């Protein structure tokens, strides 16, 4: 009876020790993996930003120099939005933020928009959509170069009524069999430019240290 009890205790201690070692290894692996995932996400975001505003155009830490916006109707956002601010020698260069085109053919289209301090578009990229493959997905830069035409444009260039697809009298091409998608993107970009124009100073403002 005593030997059996001793064996049970020994086995129990061995299992406990194994569990502790296994748990520690899992925790260590998870910690390292989490750090790597975080860094990968950071680099992916930075690459997306630099695709719009070249890293040679600013010298601040753009992932730290940020502003948080609450739900913003003009940008179509329903959640908190982070605005990334590019500066050179502390002088505002550009802002990069997300906007939502709510009326895509298959739902919302999420955009990353860069706007220079003078109101010109640094560029636009689609970062999430559910548009029809072969038709509406031409808004994706990996499918076509349609989205690249926004670079350098601004309110007034083109004129207000030209900020539309050609089918609506504007200057932007629509896709064969898919007018709704480009129309939604053009409208969302134009709204983002209006928002920037109205809130330029706020977007570049540096919080005062209390």
N, C-alpha and C positions, 0 to 999 in steps of 0.2 A: 504493500500500500504506500509505504514511504517512498520507494523507488519510483513508483508510478507518478506520485505527486511531484517528485523532484524532476522527472522527465517532462511533465506538463509545464512546470515552471520554466524549465530550460527552453522548451519549445516556444513558450509564450514570450520569453525575453528575446529569443532569436527573431521571432516575427516582429516584435516591437522595434528592435534595432533595424531590421530590414525596412520596416515602414518609415522610420525616421530618415534613414539614408535615402530611400526612394523619394520621399517627399522633398528632401533637401535638394536632390538632383533635379527634380521637376521644377521646383521653385527657382533654382539657379538658371536652368535652361529657359524658363519662361521669362525671367528677368532679362537675360541676354537677348532673347528673341524679341521681346517688347521694345528694347532699346534699338535693335536693328530695324524693326518695323517702323518705329517713330522716325528714325533717320531716313529711311527709304521714302516715307511719306513727305518728309521735309524736302528732300531732294527733288521729288516729283513735283511738288508745289513750286519750288524755286525754278525748276526747268520750265514750267507752264508760264510763270511770270516773265522769265527772261525771253520767252518766245515772243512776248509782246513788247517788253522794254528791255533792251539789251543791257547786260550787266555792266558794260562800260559807260552807260549813261548815268549811273548813280554810284554813290560811294557809302551809303548808309546800310545798316542791316535791315533790309526791307521786310523780313519776316518778324522783326521785333517792332519796327516803326509802323504801328497799326492803329486803326480806329474801329470801334465796334458800332454797328448800326442795328437798331431794333427793326422790327417789321417795317418795310418801306414800300408803300403802295406804288410809287413811281418806278421802282425797280422790280416790282412783281414778287418781292420776297415776303415770306411768311415767318421766317425764322431770323435769328441773329446773323448778320452779314459782317464779315471782316473786310476792311478796306486796307490795302497795303499801299504805303506811301514811299515813293522813290524820291530821293533828294541828292543833290550834288553840292558839296560845300554848304550844306544846310539850306540850300535854295530848292524849293519844290520843283520836281521834274514831272512826275506823273502819279496817278492813282490807278490801282488795279482792284477790281471788285467783281462780284458776281451779280447777275441780273437774271430774271426769269421771263421768258416769253411764254405766257400761260396758254396761248391758243394755237399751239402746233397741231398738226393733223392728228397725231396720236397722244396729245397731252402736252405737258410742260417741256420746254427746252431750256436747259440751264447754260448760261453763257458766262465766260470770263472776259471782262472788258477792260482795256487799258486806255486811259485818257490822259494826254499830256496837259500840263498846267495851262497851256494857251487854248485848250478846248479841242485840239485835234486828237483823233483816235490813234492810239499807238497800235491798236489791233483788236481783233475779236476772235475768240475761239469757242467752239461748242464743247462743253465738258460732260454733258449728259442729255440724252434724248431717246425717244422711242419711235422715231420716224421710220417710214417704210423703206426697207433696204432697196437700193437701186433707184429710188425716187427722192424722197425727202432727206435721206441720209447724205446727200451731196453737200449739206451744210457742214459736214465733218471734213476737216482739212486733210484727213487721210483718204478721203474719197474723191475730193475735187478741190479746186483752188477758189471756189466761189466766195468763201468767207474772207479771203485775203484782200478783197476789194475795198474793205472798210478802212484799211490803214491810210491815215492822212486826211480822211474826211472829217467834217465838223458841221455844226449847225451853220447854215449859210453856204456850205460847200459839200453837197449841192444845196440849192435853194430849198426852202421848206416843202413845197409841193412836190419836189423831185425825190423826197425821202419816201419812196414807195416802189413797189415792183412795176415793171413796164406795163403790165396789164391794167394797173391802176393809174397810169399816167406818169409814173416815176422813172428813175434811171436804172433800177436794179433788175437784173434778169430773174425770171422765175424759171422753175424746172419744168420740162415737158411732163405734163400729168401731175404736177405737184406745185401748185401756186401757194397753197395755204402755208406751207413750211417757210419759204423765204419771206413771205409777207409778215409772218409772225416775228422772224428774226430782225428784219428791217425796222419794224415798229418798236421792238424792245430796245434796239441800239439807239434809235432816235430818242426814246424816253430817257435812256441812261445819260445821253448827252445833255438833255434838258435838266435832269437832276443835277448833274455836275455843274452846269452853268449857274444854277440857283444856289448851290451849296459849296462852291469852290473853296471859299475861305474856311468853312467849317471842316471840310475834308482834309485840308492841309494843316489845320491848327494843331499846335503842340500843347498838351495838357500842362497847366501850371503846377509846379511842385508846391504842395501845401506846407 
